[in-house]
Amino acid sequence: MFQYHEDALRFKTLDEFKQSVKNGGELSFEWDGIDYGIFFCEKSYVLCLLQPYGNGEWKYETVEALLNHSFGSVTLHDIVKEIKVIDRII
């Protein structure tokens, strides 16, 4: 049986996040009580709200542009080491 270990899934560095996403890694994470997903589809890095939070979806051509996505007063770049990673597929 799989046991969830938050620290094992958390990104330790910004470079670790960049390499994971650039290499096709997909993830779901929680920030500020809302669940999000990141995946690559049709030449875009896609950030989306996961159910039941809505149907929001944002597409970015580069990981750097994705990292500039704003969550209120912070960007993904600012919080990437703090997000609660729920699942990572490498």
Protein Blocks (a to p, Z undefined) as FASTA:
>chain_A
ZZddfklmpcfbfklmmmmmmnopacdddeehiacddddeehiacdddddfkbjcdcddf
bfklmmmpcehjacfklmmmmpccfbdcZZ
